[in-house]
């Protein structure tokens, strides 16, 4: 379909005419001049919005003055402007016109995206073309405006119904750790959890513990940007079977008879788990979004989802932000939060911390240590840091103990949880 067919002159003229007839409507207008197809109407709408911003009256005469007598012919002349208002008999349908204009604008933009994809496949790398196309379509979808008026009545009814039910201590996806679940209520849908730690603290091992616990009843999706799938599966099998990571490197040489039984049992358990792992290099948010939506359709809305990303700083960002790493990470963080809300999933993103931790006497991480972006701190609903004293002090009186520091929780208390950590197989447990 040609782009020129994707608009209605009658609708656009009726919309602008309604604003000329009743200037107060401009205060509630959400249409931007660029969303109109007809250039003369874009100029008129821009003039109307400037008058509205200045608090001046809006009518055909004032709009003509704002456009300028020297430019009035470019918008059809004085008679065209006055006729726009005269042809509108009622402003009752203005919001219907607004919705139609938004839909036409989205259609034209979708055609442009499709055209770029069509042109790109002729010469560019197909994966790059599709990646950029998905990103463009996701951004296009963000611009959709619904008819939601923000009414709270139905929300209050739902809240009352939920209040009558005993939700139990864990209202989200259980972490498998008693004290964590007591503080957080579990991993909550539509929330972004950021797990930060310095290297060798056990970030990936901790994420695998969360994944294997959740995958027994819920759906777990792991986007592994640092480690290939077979290495992650080797660690998952070792964790599930309580098998030493040293033995897992070369089972044929190191396994005893009992280890083979553990391996078989662990593989059987994992084969029945609702676990999906993607390890494509340089994955971007668009790719992740598409995979989550596809699996959501397959499992249906009745299943809860946990999405784990290892790790945030390796996600491929939008090319336009790349000269500014902080802006790139900020955009990735914002999109992860949107992913959680749009797909109604719990997102747990692992994150690097800055080297500033190492220069302090107390090595326990704090919120400013989140690497490359303060935006992560704003977007995350929950932020947890991992700290092992035995990593820094060999003579510590807390060997094999990991402190999980809940530094931020938007909907609950903060605090520190102590867990045991078996480095041999990567298993965390309650103290």
C-alpha positions in Angstrom: 0.0 0.0 0.0 1.4 3.4 -0.9 2.0 5.9 1.9 0.0 8.6 0.2 -3.2 6.5 0.7 -2.6 6.2 4.4 -4.3 9.4 5.5 -7.6 11.2 5.4 -7.8 14.8 4.3 -11.3 15.1 5.8 -10.3 13.8 9.2 -7.2 16.0 9.4 -9.1 19.1 8.4 -12.0 18.3 10.8 -9.5 17.9 13.6 -7.7 21.2 13.1 -11.0 22.9 12.4 -12.4 21.7 15.8 -9.3 23.2 17.5 -9.9 26.5 15.7 -13.6 26.4 16.8 -12.8 25.6 20.4 -9.3 26.6 21.5 -9.6 25.0 24.9 -9.4 21.6 23.1 -5.8 22.3 22.3 -4.9 21.9 26.0 -5.9 18.2 25.8 -4.5 17.5 22.3 -1.8 14.9 22.2 -1.2 15.0 18.4 2.1 16.5 17.3 2.3 18.5 14.0 4.6 15.8 12.5 1.8 13.2 12.9 -0.4 15.0 10.3 0.2 14.1 6.7 -0.8 17.5 5.1 2.0 20.0 5.4 -0.3 23.1 5.6 -2.2 21.5 8.5 1.1 20.8 10.3 2.0 24.5 10.2 -1.5 25.4 11.5 -1.3 22.9 14.3 2.1 24.1 15.3 0.8 27.7 15.4 -2.2 26.6 17.5 0.1 24.8 20.0 2.4 27.8 20.3 -0.6 30.0 21.1 -1.8 27.5 23.7 1.6 27.4 25.3 1.6 31.2 25.6 -1.9 31.2 27.0 -3.3 33.3 24.2 -6.7 32.9 22.6 -7.1 30.4 19.7 -9.3 31.3 16.8 -8.8 31.7 13.0 -7.7 35.3 13.3 -5.1 34.7 16.0 -3.8 31.6 14.2 -3.4 33.6 11.0 -1.5 36.2 12.9 0.8 33.6 14.5 1.5 32.0 11.1 2.2 35.5 9.7 0.6 37.3 6.8 3.6 36.7 4.6 3.2 32.9 5.1 -0.5 32.6 5.1 -0.7 31.6 1.4 1.5 28.6 2.2 -1.3 27.2 4.4 -4.0 27.8 1.8 -4.8 31.4 2.4 -7.1 33.3 4.9 -10.3 31.8 3.4 -9.0 28.2 3.8 -8.2 28.8 7.5 -11.6 30.4 8.2 -13.4 27.7 6.3 -11.8 25.0 8.4 -13.6 26.3 11.5 -16.8 27.1 9.6 -17.1 23.5 8.2 -17.1 22.0 11.7 -20.6 21.8 13.1 -19.7 20.1 16.4 -16.5 19.3 18.3 -17.9 16.2 19.9 -16.0 13.9 17.5 -12.6 15.6 18.0 -11.1 12.7 20.0 -12.2 10.2 17.5 -10.4 12.2 14.8 -7.4 12.3 17.0 -7.3 8.5 17.3 -7.7 8.1 13.5 -4.8 10.5 12.9 -2.6 8.5 15.3 -3.5 5.2 13.6 -2.7 6.7 10.1 0.6 8.0 11.4 1.5 4.6 12.8 0.6 3.0 9.5 2.8 5.4 7.5 5.7 4.8 9.8 5.2 1.0 9.6 5.3 1.3 5.8 8.6 3.2 6.1 10.1 0.5 8.3 9.0 -2.2 5.9 10.6 -0.2 3.0 13.9 0.1 4.9 13.8 -3.7 5.5 13.0 -4.3 1.8 15.8 -2.1 0.6 18.3 -3.4 3.2 17.9 -7.1 2.3 19.2 -6.3 -1.2 22.7 -5.6 0.0 23.1 -5.5 3.8 23.7 -8.3 6.2 20.2 -9.9 6.8 20.8 -10.2 10.6 21.6 -6.5 10.8 18.6 -5.6 8.7 16.2 -7.7 10.9 17.7 -6.5 14.1 17.3 -2.8 13.1 13.8 -3.6 11.8 12.7 -5.2 15.1 14.1 -2.2 17.1 12.2 0.2 14.8 8.9 -1.7 15.2 9.3 -1.9 19.0 9.8 1.8 19.2 6.8 2.3 16.9 4.7 0.2 19.2 5.7 2.4 22.1 4.1 5.3 20.4 0.6 3.7 20.3 -1.9 5.6 22.4 -4.9 3.8 23.8 -8.2 5.1 25.1 -7.3 4.5 28.8 -8.4 7.5 30.9 -6.7 6.4 34.1 -9.9 5.4 35.9 -9.1 3.8 39.3 -12.4 2.2 40.1 -11.7 -1.2 38.5 -8.2 -1.2 40.1 -9.7 -0.6 43.5 -12.1 -3.5 43.0 -9.3 -5.8 41.9 -7.2 -4.7 45.0 -10.1 -5.5 47.3 -10.6 -9.0 45.7 -6.8 -9.7 46.1 -6.9 -8.5 49.7 -9.5 -11.1 50.6 -7.3 -13.9 49.4 -4.4 -15.3 51.5 -1.5 -14.8 49.1 0.9 -16.5 51.4 4.4 -15.3 52.3 5.7 -15.6 48.7 3.5 -13.7 46.2 5.9 -13.9 43.3 8.3 -16.6 41.9 10.2 -18.2 44.8 13.9 -17.7 44.9 14.5 -20.8 46.9 16.0 -18.8 49.7 13.8 -18.4 52.8 15.1 -15.0 54.0 15.1 -13.5 50.5 11.5 -14.5 49.9 10.5 -13.1 53.3 12.0 -9.7 52.5 10.9 -9.5 48.8 7.9 -11.8 48.5 9.8 -13.6 45.7 10.6 -12.4 42.2 7.7 -10.2 41.1 6.2 -10.0 37.6 6.7 -6.7 35.8 9.7 -5.8 38.0 13.3 -5.4 37.2 15.8 -6.9 39.6 19.5 -6.0 39.1 22.1 -8.2 40.7 25.5 -6.5 40.9 28.9 -7.8 42.0 32.6 -7.7 41.2 34.1 -10.5 39.2 34.3 -14.0 40.9 31.7 -13.2 43.5 29.3 -15.8 42.0 26.8 -13.7 40.0 26.2 -16.4 37.3 26.0 -19.1 40.0 23.5 -17.1 41.9 21.4 -16.6 38.8 21.5 -20.3 38.0 20.3 -21.1 41.5 17.3 -18.8 40.9 16.7 -20.3 37.5 16.7 -23.9 38.6 14.4 -23.2 41.5 11.9 -21.2 39.3 12.0 -23.6 36.4 10.3 -26.4 38.4 6.9 -24.6 38.2 7.4 -21.5 36.2 9.1 -20.6 32.9 12.7 -19.4 32.9 14.5 -17.8 30.0 18.2 -17.1 30.2 20.0 -14.8 27.8 23.6 -15.7 28.2 25.8 -13.1 26.6 29.0 -14.0 28.4 29.0 -17.8 28.4 28.0 -20.3 25.6 25.0 -22.5 26.2 27.0 -25.7 26.6 29.2 -24.2 29.4 26.1 -22.9 31.1 24.4 -26.3 30.9 27.6 -27.9 32.3 27.3 -25.6 35.3 23.6 -26.2 35.6 24.0 -29.9 35.6 26.8 -29.7 38.2 24.6 -27.5 40.4 21.5 -29.7 40.0 23.5 -32.9 40.8 25.9 -31.4 43.4 28.8 -32.4 41.3 32.2 -30.7 41.6 33.0 -28.3 38.7 36.5 -29.8 38.5 35.0 -33.2 37.8 32.5 -31.7 35.3 35.4 -30.5 33.2 36.4 -34.1 32.3 33.8 -36.6 33.6 35.4 -39.5 31.8 38.6 -39.1 33.7 37.3 -37.8 37.1 33.9 -39.4 37.6 33.3 -42.2 40.1 30.2 -44.5 39.9 28.2 -42.3 42.2 28.9 -39.2 40.0 27.4 -40.9 36.9 24.2 -41.5 38.9 24.1 -37.9 39.9 24.7 -36.8 36.3 21.9 -38.9 35.0 19.5 -37.6 37.7 20.5 -34.0 37.1 20.0 -34.3 33.3 16.6 -35.9 33.9 15.6 -33.1 36.1 16.7 -30.4 33.7 15.1 -32.1 30.7 11.7 -31.7 32.5 12.3 -28.1 33.6 10.7 -25.1 31.8 14.2 -23.7 31.0 15.2 -22.0 27.7 18.7 -20.7 27.1 19.8 -18.3 24.3 23.5 -17.6 23.8 23.7 -15.7 20.5 26.5 -13.2 20.6 25.7 -9.5 20.8 22.0 -9.9 21.5 19.9 -6.7 21.6 16.7 -5.8 23.4 14.7 -6.3 20.2 15.9 -9.9 19.9 15.1 -10.6 23.6 11.7 -9.0 23.4 10.8 -11.2 20.4 11.9 -14.4 22.1 10.0 -13.6 25.3 6.8 -12.8 23.4 7.1 -15.9 21.3 7.5 -18.1 24.4 4.7 -16.2 26.2 2.4 -17.1 23.3 3.4 -20.7 23.5 2.9 -21.1 27.3 -0.1 -18.7 27.6 -0.8 -16.1 30.2 -1.3 -18.6 32.9 2.4 -19.2 33.4 4.8 -16.9 35.3 8.0 -16.0 33.6 11.5 -15.3 35.0 13.9 -13.7 32.4 17.6 -13.7 33.4 20.2 -11.7 31.5 23.9 -12.4 32.0 25.0 -9.6 31.8 23.5 -6.2 31.2 26.6 -4.4 29.9 27.1 -6.9 27.1 23.6 -6.2 25.5 24.0 -4.6 22.1 22.7 -1.1 22.3 21.2 1.3 19.7 23.9 2.5 17.4 22.9 6.1 17.8 24.0 6.0 21.5 27.3 4.2 21.0 29.5 7.3 21.1 28.1 7.9 24.6 28.4 4.6 26.6 26.4 6.0 29.6 23.5 7.0 27.3 23.6 3.5 25.7 23.4 1.7 29.0 20.7 4.1 30.2 18.6 3.2 27.1 19.2 -0.5 27.7 18.2 -0.2 31.3 15.0 1.6 30.4 14.1 -1.0 27.7 14.6 -3.8 30.2 12.1 -2.2 32.5 9.7 -1.8 29.6 10.2 -5.5 28.7 9.3 -6.5 32.2 6.1 -4.4 32.2 5.0 -5.1 28.6 5.4 -8.9 28.8 4.5 -9.1 32.5 7.6 -11.0 33.4 10.2 -10.8 36.2 13.5 -9.7 34.8 16.8 -10.4 36.6 19.7 -8.6 35.0 23.3 -9.2 36.2 25.5 -6.2 36.2 29.1 -5.3 36.6 30.3 -2.9 39.2 32.9 -0.2 38.9 36.5 -0.7 40.2 35.8 1.9 42.8 34.8 -0.9 45.1 38.4 -2.2 45.2 39.8 1.2 46.4 37.7 1.3 49.5 38.6 -0.4 52.8 35.1 -1.8 53.1 34.6 -3.7 49.8 30.8 -4.1 50.2 29.2 -2.6 47.2 26.9 0.4 47.3 24.5 1.9 44.8 26.9 4.4 43.2 29.1 1.4 42.2 26.7 0.3 39.5 28.8 0.6 36.4 28.3 3.2 33.7 24.8 4.4 34.5 22.9 6.0 37.4 19.8 5.2 35.3 20.0 1.6 36.3 19.5 2.6 39.9 16.4 4.6 38.9 14.9 1.9 36.6 15.4 -1.1 38.9 12.7 -2.1 41.3 15.1 -4.2 43.3 18.9 -4.0 43.5 21.0 -6.7 45.2 24.7 -6.9 45.6 26.8 -10.0 46.3 29.8 -9.8 48.7 32.1 -12.6 49.8 34.4 -11.7 52.6 36.6 -14.8 52.0 37.4 -13.5 48.6 39.2 -10.5 50.1 40.4 -12.0 53.4 41.7 -15.5 53.6 41.6 -15.4 57.4 38.0 -14.4 57.6 35.7 -15.9 60.2 32.9 -16.2 57.6 34.3 -18.7 55.0 31.9 -19.8 52.3 29.4 -17.2 53.2 27.9 -14.7 50.7 26.2 -11.5 51.8 23.2 -10.6 49.5 22.8 -6.9 50.2 19.3 -5.6 49.2 20.3 -2.0 48.6 17.0 -1.0 47.0 13.5 -2.3 47.0 10.8 -0.1 45.6 8.0 -1.9 47.4 9.6 -3.3 50.5 12.4 -3.2 53.1 16.1 -3.4 52.5 18.6 -5.4 54.4 21.3 -8.0 54.2 20.8 -11.8 53.7 23.5 -14.3 54.5 23.7 -17.4 52.3 26.1 -20.4 52.2 28.0 -20.9 49.0 29.5 -24.2 47.9 32.1 -23.0 45.3 32.7 -26.6 44.2 29.2 -27.0 42.5 28.0 -23.4 42.7 25.2 -24.0 45.2 23.7 -21.3 47.4 21.7 -22.1 50.5 20.1 -20.6 53.6 22.4 -20.2 56.6 
